[in-house]
Amino acid sequence: MSGQPTLRVASPHDAALLARTAERMFRDTFGASNDPAQMDMYCRDHYSEAIQREELVDPEIIVLFLEQEGEVVAYSQLRLRTPESEIWRFYVDRTQHGRGLAQRLMDESLRALREGGASDVVLAVWEHNPRAIAFYRKSGFEVVGEQPFVLGEERQRDLVMRRAL
């Protein structure tokens, strides 16, 4: 792939694309470390086209796509809340790691949250995802707590990270 990916805000018309992309990137990121049955259950309950459409019409949710040659290579899902908003999902296709896309997407995500009126932003990251934790720390986030994450029927632990905008 050549050239820089283009950034765009997803619309409700992108529900099927978001469902496919979100499930693919989630499985690609966490599938090797988790039970396939639990992954299947989670994906079924969170990544259907109907669910993504509901999220895309929610005025408090913004989805940013980085696209290259018609393919989504990274995306973020943001929940706009004041004063503390959330980076709810943040994924870069593993084939694109090391190209600066994560930093570009983070910069655009923080800009969108700032423009939406947020003064602080939180995110949750799986405790067994050291690459993401290191990236978020580099982006100014600090661990401020933890919360459960339920994958299918399995309870896991996410670290909660926060930074000021």
N, C-alpha and C positions, 0 to 999 in steps of 0.2 A: 504494500500500500504506500502511496506517495502523498505528499501534501499534508496539511494540517486538517484534522477533523473539524467539522462545523458543529456549532452549538445551536440547539433549538429547544424551545419549551414544548413539551408534549401536550396534545389535546385529547379530548375523549375519543377522537377518531383513531388514536394510537393504542387503544385498549388491547387489541390482539398482539400488536408488536411488543408492548410492554409486558404482557403476560408471558410471551415466549422468551423475551430477553431476560426478564427477572428470574424466571425458573431456570433457564440455562446457566446464567451466571451464578445463581445460588448453588445449584448442583455442582458446577465446576469448582466453586470455591470450597464447599464443605462436604461434598459427596464422599471423598476418599476417607474422611475422618469420622463418618457417621454411618449408622445402620441404614441400609437401603429402604427398609420398610418404614422407618421413621421419617426419612427424607420424602418418600412418596406421600405419606400422610400429610406432612407439613405443606408440601407443594400443592397438593390437591386443595387444601384448605385456605391457601393464601395467594395463589397465582393464577386463578382462573380469569378468563377474559371479563366476565361479569364483575368480579371483584375489582379488577384493575379499572374498569370503566367507572365504577362507583368512586374510586379514589381519584380518578382524573377529573371528575365533575365537582369534587369537593373544593370549595374556594380556599380552604386552608392548606391544600396540598399542591405543591409544584413539582413537576418531574422535568428534569433537564436531561437531554440526550446529547452525547457527542457522537456524531455519525461520520463515517468515512466510506465512500463508494457505496452508499445505500445501506450500510450495516451499522447498527448501534455498537460502538466499541467501548462505551462507558455510559453510566447513568447515575443520577442521584434522585432520591425522593425526599422532599423537604416538607416538614409540617410547620406552617407559619402560625406562631402563637406569640403573643407579647406578654411579658418581656422576653421569655425564654422559648426559642424555637428549637426544632430538632432536625438533624440530618438523620432521617429514618432508615434510608437504604443508600448505599454508596458502593458501586461496583465498577471495576475496570476489567474488561476481558483479559484473561491471563495471557493471551498471545500479544497483548499490547503493553504489558508491564515493562517499565524501564524507559518509556518514551515521553514521560512528563505529563501524561494524560490525567493521572490522579491529581497532581498539583493544579493543573488547569481547571479540572472539574471542581476541586475544593474551592479555588478562588471564585469561580462563578457561583457556586452554591452559597458561599458566605456573602457574596455581593447581593444575591437575590434575597437572602434572609435579612440582611441589613436594610435593603430597600423596602422590605415588607414590614419594617418597624421593630425588628428584634434587636435587643441589646446583648443577649447572651444566647449561646447555642449549645445543645447537648447532643450526644450520640451514645449508642451502646455498641460494644464490640465484644465478640466472643473471647473469653479469656485465653483460648488456645489459638489465637490468630496473631502471632507476634509481629508479622509484617505490617498488618493494619495498625496495630497498637503503636508501633514505631512511627509510621506515617502520621498518625493523628497527633502524637506527641510533637513531631517536627512541625506540624501545622498549628501548634499552640494550645492543644487540648491537654488537660490534666485529669487524671483519674480522681473522681470525687465520690465514688460509691460503686455499688453493684446492684444487679437486678436479675431475676430469673428469666430464662428464655426457654420456652417449651417447644421442642422439636418433635412433632408427633405426640408421643406420650412420654418422651424423655425430657427430664428437667436438666437444663444446663445453666451456666452462670455467665452473664455478660458483665463487663466492666462499664460503668457509666463515666463518660468523660465530658468535660465542659470547658468552654472558653468564652471570653468576652469578645464582642464584635466591636 
